Amino acid sequence: MTTTIRFTPEERAAVAAAADVQGLGPCSFARMVTLRAAGRTPPPVRKRRDAIASVIGPVLGELGRIGSNINQIAKVANSTGNATAIAAAGRLRADLERLTVAVLSLKGSSG
């Protein structure tokens, strides 16, 4: 069921600002506050992802795909016994791991 609430522009801005502080959209925030005021426990609400988390997710996905490609290169290098390619794949894997750790540290510093 949907319920419409009317706000002045100033009230809407205040609700949006309060919701943003909680990491929620205005509608989820209004529902949560209204249910609590009515003596009810609101259901769990998924918080919005912050800007850093919104960027980090796709980056981590791409790093995973790159890692998969490096593993395929390493497999071919190992099967052919190409020592230079094996060493290069190892360096790439180490570089990728450092980059992944650096990106994950950004996620930890966003909260």
C-alpha positions in Angstrom: 0.0 0.0 0.0 1.2 3.5 -0.8 0.6 6.6 1.3 1.4 10.1 0.0 2.8 12.7 2.4 2.8 16.4 1.4 5.9 18.5 2.4 6.8 22.1 1.8 10.1 22.4 -0.2 11.9 23.2 3.1 10.4 20.2 4.9 11.3 17.9 2.0 14.9 19.2 2.1 15.1 18.6 5.8 13.7 15.0 5.5 16.1 14.4 2.6 19.1 15.7 4.6 18.1 13.6 7.7 17.7 10.5 5.5 21.1 11.1 3.8 22.8 11.2 7.2 21.3 7.7 7.9 22.3 6.5 4.5 18.7 6.1 3.4 16.4 7.5 0.8 13.7 9.9 1.9 10.9 7.4 1.6 12.7 4.7 3.6 13.6 7.2 6.2 10.0 8.5 6.5 8.6 5.0 6.8 11.2 4.1 9.5 10.4 7.3 11.5 6.7 7.0 11.1 6.6 3.4 12.2 8.7 4.1 15.3 6.5 7.0 16.2 3.5 4.6 15.9 5.2 2.3 18.4 6.1 -0.3 15.7 9.4 -1.8 14.9 10.3 -1.0 11.2 11.6 -3.8 9.1 15.3 -3.8 8.2 16.1 -1.3 5.5 19.0 -1.6 3.1 21.2 1.5 3.4 22.3 3.4 0.3 25.8 2.7 -0.9 28.0 5.7 -0.4 29.8 7.3 -3.4 33.0 5.3 -2.7 31.2 2.0 -2.5 29.4 2.7 -5.7 32.7 3.1 -7.5 34.6 0.4 -5.7 32.1 -2.4 -6.6 32.7 -2.3 -10.4 36.4 -1.7 -9.9 36.7 -4.9 -7.8 34.7 -6.8 -10.4 37.1 -5.6 -13.1 40.1 -6.5 -11.0 38.6 -10.0 -10.6 38.3 -10.4 -14.4 41.9 -9.2 -14.8 43.0 -11.7 -12.2 41.2 -14.5 -14.1 43.1 -13.5 -17.3 46.4 -13.5 -15.4 45.7 -17.0 -14.1 45.0 -18.1 -17.7 48.3 -16.6 -18.8 50.1 -18.3 -16.0 48.5 -21.7 -16.9 49.7 -21.4 -20.4 53.2 -20.2 -19.3 53.5 -23.1 -16.9 52.3 -25.7 -19.5 54.9 -24.4 -22.0 57.6 -24.0 -19.4 58.3 -20.5 -20.5 60.3 -19.2 -17.4 60.1 -15.5 -18.6 56.3 -15.7 -18.9 55.9 -17.5 -15.6 57.9 -14.8 -13.8 55.9 -12.0 -15.6 52.6 -13.6 -14.6 53.8 -13.8 -11.0 54.7 -10.1 -11.0 51.4 -9.2 -12.6 49.5 -11.3 -9.9 51.5 -9.6 -7.1 50.7 -6.1 -8.7 47.1 -7.0 -8.9 47.0 -8.1 -5.3 48.5 -4.8 -4.2 46.0 -2.9 -6.2 43.1 -4.9 -4.9 44.3 -4.3 -1.3 44.6 -0.5 -2.0 41.1 -0.4 -3.4 39.6 -2.3 -0.5 41.4 0.1 1.9 39.4 3.0 0.3 36.2 1.2 1.1 37.3 1.0 4.8 38.1 4.7 4.9 34.7 5.8 3.5 32.7 5.0 6.6 
